[in-house]
Amino acid sequence: MNKNKVIRSQQLRFMVYTLIAFTLLFGIFGTIIFSQIKTTLYAKTDNDLNNYKMMIETEGRGEGNGASPDKDPFADKTGFPPPPDKGGRPVFNPRVIPIQWDKDGKIVNIQQIGFINYENYFSDMKFDPSTVGAISNVKVSGSYHFRTISVPHPSQAGAYIQLMVNVDSEQNLIDNFKQIIIICSVIFILLSISASFILSRKMMKPIIRSWDKQVEFVENASHELRTPLTIIQNKLELMQTTPEKRIMDTFENVALSLSETRRLSRLTTDLLTLARADSTETQLEKQSIDLDEFVHKVCSPYAEIAELSEKHMWLRLHSKTRIEADPARLHQLLVILLDNALKYTGEYDSIGISTSVKENKAYIEVSDTGIGISEEGLSRIFDRFYREDQARSRETGGSGLGLSIAQWIVDSHHGTIQALHNQPKGMIFRIRLPK
Ligand code: ADP
């Protein structure tokens, strides 16, 4: 599939997911706050209504104030419920308006609730049976909000007492708050769209980078594999055209094919190492290592090779420390650096290996007085397949993967590796590892 198309659709998917997540979070947050404010605002009113209801029921059963069970609690002169006594019964909110409905659905206590109240609010009202037993909101005369509950009249069958509390101010607050939440939600959704867009772009960046890197890696790998394969194929085809020749006569072809096969085998091993490193499949098997002793052991055979090619190798191993490392990987790391040092130095050059400890970190330095590297090369030396001089590296058998593997080994040990110019010429590779 086209790369840009895939990236665009993935970015869109990221954006939608982030937007949904933001909206959901804000939605839940807003709903919790809103319902919390609503219940808090109505809590006092509902408490008063329930107390009133309880009192009516208690009076009806004749338990309150010494009244007899068949005594109508509202049958006194005024029609109001008996005043709360000071001996423990709750004190009632004067905002509670008790409306008495007879069994024909008519208000019978107009005097009690007051003529003005009746005219302004309740003259058009009808009794709503759904208000019996449960507190609900009702709108009266089109614009007045009441919290209400109805209780069957304790002594008149089919009649009801409806308790009403005007909650216009509370409702006003809730409406304002609802408006604020809606405005904030719209602003927040607009902001989330831009935030999700920016975030999705940011999230895609490393994916695009690793995509490009992977494509480049595959291209380079196939190129590197194709070259030796072509050489081997050519040589074998040439030999096939002259089957009468003896191996001795085509020795050069056989030797070249063999050397290319070795290169191929090294290359596939390196590629496999890096592929496993990328998939974090490779597990380190760390153990405590005596650094000086370990480095000495790895370097010994190289000192002999250096001597054979008229190079001088010196060791200065003064770390006197142990480090936690995977011995196989540490060995591989040193071999890569020593191989390079031998490859890129000439006769009478020197190669030095030193170990030390600074600020609780172990240092290994591999330096040489060889051909060194350009300034541009220094910044790219750890890139995969980077070779300072393609032609020269083919001669030396390098594929440009050694230092990438070295960097992965150091990274996986939580250390650092640095490439520096040596003075007056050559290279220094400085490795810093935690102890
Ligand atoms: P190669 O297998 O080509 O040596 P590396 O990844 O080990 O691959 O090294 C990458 C490149 O870095 C080499 O091609 C070479 O140009 C340069 N390089 C590495 N080590 C040295 C060194 N000690 N001196 C000079 N150049 C070096």
Boltz pocket constraint, residues with backbone or C-beta under 6 A from the ligand:
constraints:
  - pocket:
      binder: B
      contacts: [[A, 336], [A, 337], [A, 340], [A, 341], [A, 344], [A, 368], [A, 370], [A, 371], [A, 372], [A, 373], [A, 381], [A, 383], [A, 386], [A, 387], [A, 388], [A, 389], [A, 393], [A, 397], [A, 398], [A, 399], [A, 400], [A, 401], [A, 402], [A, 403], [A, 404], [A, 426], [A, 427]]
      max_distance: 6.0
